[in-house]
Amino acid sequence: MGRVTYSDFKYWYENNGELQEIFSYKDTLKNYSRLPLHTVDKSIDAIVKRSFEFFSNSFSGNQGLIEAFFMIILLVIKKAMETPDAMKVVCVGGDIQWLSAYIDGILKEMYPDSECIFSNTANDRIDGCSLRVVSLLSGGSLPEKDGSTVVAVKGHEEALIDCYTTYDFGMVDVVTDYREVAVPEYKLPERSSKAKRNIRTVAAMTPHNRAFNNSELVKDIGLVPYLLYKEEGCKVYLVGLEKNTDYPAKEFVSGTEMVELEGYDLDSKKKWIEEMGHSIDCLMLFGTYDDNIIISKIYREVNPYGVVYLALDANSYWINNIPRFEKKYDEFYENCDVISTATKTLQKFIAAKWKMDIDVVRCGYYPVGIDTVTVPDFDSKKNEIVTVGRIGSKEKRNDILLEAFAKIAGEFPDWTLKLVGPVAEDFNEYIDDFFERNPELKERVVFTGEVTDKKRLHDEFLESKIFALTSDSEGFPNVIPEAKSTGLALALTNIDVAKEAAGYGLSGEVVPTGDVLSLAEALRKLCSDQDSLKEKCKRSFEDYQDKYDYKKIAHELYSVLNSADKKVSTNGPLISVIMPVKNNEKFFPKAVQSILDQEYSNWELIIVEGMSTDKTGVMADDYSKADDRISVIHADEWIYESLNIGISKAKGEYITFLNSDDLLMPDALITAANYLKCFGTDMFLFAVNSTECDENQNILTQDADKVIEFSKEPFVLEGDAECRGAWERIMRAGLLNNQLNVYKKSVIKDVRFRNDIFGADYFFNLQVLPKVRSFAYYPKCLYRFNSYVNVSGMNASVGKYYTYSHGMYNDFYLKSIELFATYGVLDENALSMFRQIRIANFTGELVSYTYDSCKLSLEEKLKEMFAYTNDLRDMLIMEGRFEDIEELALKISYKLISESSEKVEKLVNIKKGVETLFIDEDPDIEAIHRLTFDYYNPAHIGVSRLKKLV
């Protein structure tokens, strides 16, 4: 009679002194369930132990049945662990109907969508069944072969079953045709190499509730950010150094900004990221720790546009003990833009287990403390095996290395073993015993102690030929890349990175963990053939150059970070884009293409087409047929009524507008969606790049830098007081000059654009402003407003004279003041801002008299100019602008006069005064005096010139 036993983290079937492994907790790359293997209440180990207790109680006194049904559960769990997908189990036989409910509960812990159902007969066709548990105790039969695995319980006296493994438990047997199957691979999508970002600031934060220690500055958490500074020119913050503490390794990462926090609790880290996160393009986190989970969430709120990079910093053992059934872990990984692991093996495992896109960013070596890495010379190396680390620590298993060396030392008398690193105090007893058993090795086994000098440590590697690492478990040991950089062949125990690091045999040997004989044989193989060893050493260095050079690794990571998609939840808000268009077949397709090229896909485009006489209408209909996100409304209306029509038809939670001759940048909607998803604000403000361009939309001039200069920092405002307090700042930055923002539909659905003036967008925003309870803004020009140079038929309201301009701009001024006064935010700063805006608009009014579209007579133009200047005289004086506006008015007057053949009757004094100012070398002061105080010059334009002459 056999039994199930447990030892060395494995479950065994034992019978007559022979052991057969059932499954092992050490096979960490085989657990594809969502549960950790062990260490927590919700784990595979907890299920196993609970099951044994359950059957012990159910079959008390009948050890055979306890063991048999426990074996069934182990096989069910093993089968479930080998797939990342939910599975269906069928229990067959009336005497085990009760078991189906128990197995169903187990499966749902491992995969929520799994199930176990009951069937009376073995051959019921059940779709998706991958395992059948069958009772033959009451005369049932095995099912016909259909591809599913069978586990059956039968009476011991019944005949053996061909092709089934039998486990004897006395009165009953468990039989199975279980065979391990290959795990289906998760196909990782190909990442585009196209840069979507330009990362210039990076912050790497200590993941622990302690400061960085000195050695971490020259490991991945310090070196990768440092290389982004040194090689890519990024500004880098290393956040979490201890105050008043000596860090000798600082010299190796100089140039980075090393941030000392008030403390290393979560609150200190939160405070820093809240204050600085908006200016950080990329937050680098290391490890799935609670602090990192919270910090990433805060960073995403402060800077939805930023990149969160997570280096998992975990081996398969740790991966298997992350409780993915907890929601916070799913949310954390979803929140990260780029997640990496250190090996291809782990990438494949994690991708299949978690169905998650994951990159490989290896740990590498960078020459810290030495000038450069040079090609190692094998012939100058000693016959020496070296290991480096915390000698004697439990997980390093240096005893395995010592015992293996002792077994081969007699065969290779010219070889030595060197152990570099501090020796654990409790390991000294073992060392004494080792030398007592092997006194002849005292001169050939060298313990150097700790080596802190980086050059000396590198030299220890350079002198040797073989690097040995005998750990039971490791993440990615930093010593492996350094060993490869010095051209050492590797002898490794089978940790996650081992086979890949050893080049699958080309640059080293891999043996099972804890196996002295296998390690001895691997060392014997390496030491016995110098030519083969030399080739392995050469391959090891080449592998370093190709895969483990940290400069190359950091450069490739930088490209990945810059090409990362802007992250937004798949259920981000629907954004309706409204585009009015008429007779614009040349530029309309480019505007539509800028929507189709958006990195965010949850949008609808509503084209309000104005019954065009060219091909525009047909093109709009074609777009609608090709993409069901695009709809067309044909209506012969001017631009602002077209916008009103579009708003009434919009289905989106948010609405924005795009002129048919302008462009949205590819990341415009995803940037808005990130903020809107995070904060749900009523309005997202676009910075607009106003350009002058040619007929091919090549930019001739632009003001992007000037626009961003007004408001360099992103912001989120919430609540009436905060929003109204920021009205002046928002208007001063020019963010409300037009309708080119993203609005919550519920806020604007009852607001209409006026359809009688070209400045209706400003009036629209004045009506919307008091309804907005929250704003968001990101300092990047996401909209390109095009003004076309020498392109006929374009720029509907640009380069035009409108008879109502002066009254419209006065209305802007007065209504703005009225709005601010109504809501209690009008002060002298706001008044000064409105005066400055009014004066800026007035300069445009003056210039408009020179346009061909202005059909007024010369006298009418001059009368209006001089009268309107007088209208604003007090304002101009208050803002110190009278003299430069006066000069502009005189220059435009002279241009009009000099280019006109019209005679003037009532404005003779004005004409002569202007001419003498610009034509005569010795201006006629009397003529200038008559100009200045003429009846038709109530603003006394020319008085400044007169004062200077007199």
Secondary structure, 3 states (H helix, E strand, C coil): CCEEEEECCEEEEEECCEEEEEEECCCHHHCCCCCCCCCCCCCHHHHHHHHHHHHHHHCCCCHHHHHHHHHHHHHHHHHHHCCCCCCEEEEECHHHHHHHHHHHHHHHHHCCCCEEEEECCCCCCCCCEEEEEEECCCCCCCCCCCCCEEEEEEECCCCCCCCCEEEEECCEEEEECCCCCCCCCCCCCCCCCCCCCCCCEEEEECCCCCCCCHHHHHCHHHHHHHHHHHHHCCEEEEEEECCCCCCHHHHHHCCCEEEECCCCCHHHHHHHHHHHHHHCCEEEEECCCHHHHHHHHHHHHHCCCCEEEEECCCCHHHHHCCCCCCHHHHHHHHHCCEEEECCHHHHHHHHHHHCCCCEECCCCECCCCCCCCCCCCHHHCCCEEEEECCECCHHHCHHHHHHHHHHHCCCCCCCEEEEEECECHHHHHHHHHHHHHCHHHCCCEEEEECCCCHHHHHHHHHHCCEEEECCCCCCCCCHHHHHHHCCCEEEEECCCCHHHHCHHHCCEEEECCCCHHHHHHHHHHHHHCHHHHHHHHHHHHHHHHHHHEHHHHHHHHHHHHHHCCCCCCCCCCCEEEEEEECCCCCCHHHHHHHHHCCCCCCEEEEEEECCCCCCHHHHHHHHHHHCCCEEEEECCCCHHHHHHHHHHHCCCCEEEECCCCCEECCCHHHHHHHHHHHHCCCEEEEEEEEEEECCCCCEEEECHHHHHHHCCCCEEEECHHHHHHCHHHHHHCCCCCCCCCEEEHHHHCCCCCCCCCCCHHHHHHHHHHHHCCEEEEEEEEEEEEEEECCCCCCCCCCCCCCCCHHHHHHHHHHHHHHHHHHCCCCCHHHHHHHHHHHHHHHHHHHHHCCCCCCCCCHHHHHHHHHHHHHHCHHHHHHCCCHHHHHHHHHHHHHHHHHCCCCCCCCCHHHHHHHHHHHCCCCCCHHHHHHHHCCCCCCCCCCHHHHHHHC
